[in-house]
């Protein structure tokens, strides 16, 4: 790989993305991107995976390890680095800036910009969605508990299907509850439940003692509608939580 990028005659870009496994062990995945001069198509390749320890300044520690990795491939590779893509967190921004400071100090010249950093929009979307979801956190908890109780009870499911039929709904099945960490599922739950609110309200009221949550008021349903509209993904795309 080192020989390939050393001989590559175009600029390269890097993407940094931090992850953790189920044991909360952290690591950063680094991918490299360039344009094939023969086909004029973009190419991507996994460059390296860097283990990280949690704590303050993780990003700077990551780019130090990444810098040494690139440096080991040859100074020629450092010259070719055009930009780095990461989230727009303060830690990510400081990390990329430090990366270019290390490169400038090593190659012996100043870049036109002190930091060629492209901020990924995902972080901004995450913060916006989290802020919005807080507004209906309690409502979602009520709805989620009601849906779990309804779907687990044959009696309530049968009663729901009857009410859905009377309401003229195409789908006679109760809404599936979401997974709170998956925004796409939360969007689907809210959107589907809003469309089925008539039979849901009836069942929640009829079996209130068994479901043990209050029936949702009109203003709560409207808040669900507003939030799910905000979260609606473009056609062909989904919203993924993290």
Secondary structure as GFF3:
##gff-version 3
##sequence-region A 1 242
A	DSSP	alpha_helix	2	7	.	.	.	ID=ss1
A	DSSP	beta_strand	12	20	.	.	.	ID=ss2
A	DSSP	beta_strand	26	35	.	.	.	ID=ss3
A	DSSP	beta_strand	42	52	.	.	.	ID=ss4
A	DSSP	alpha_helix	58	73	.	.	.	ID=ss5
A	DSSP	alpha_helix	75	80	.	.	.	ID=ss6
A	DSSP	beta_strand	81	86	.	.	.	ID=ss7
A	DSSP	alpha_helix	90	107	.	.	.	ID=ss8
A	DSSP	beta_strand	117	119	.	.	.	ID=ss9
A	DSSP	alpha_helix	122	134	.	.	.	ID=ss10
A	DSSP	alpha_helix	137	152	.	.	.	ID=ss11
A	DSSP	alpha_helix	154	166	.	.	.	ID=ss12
A	DSSP	alpha_helix	183	195	.	.	.	ID=ss13
A	DSSP	alpha_helix	197	206	.	.	.	ID=ss14
A	DSSP	alpha_helix	208	211	.	.	.	ID=ss15
A	DSSP	alpha_helix	218	231	.	.	.	ID=ss16
###
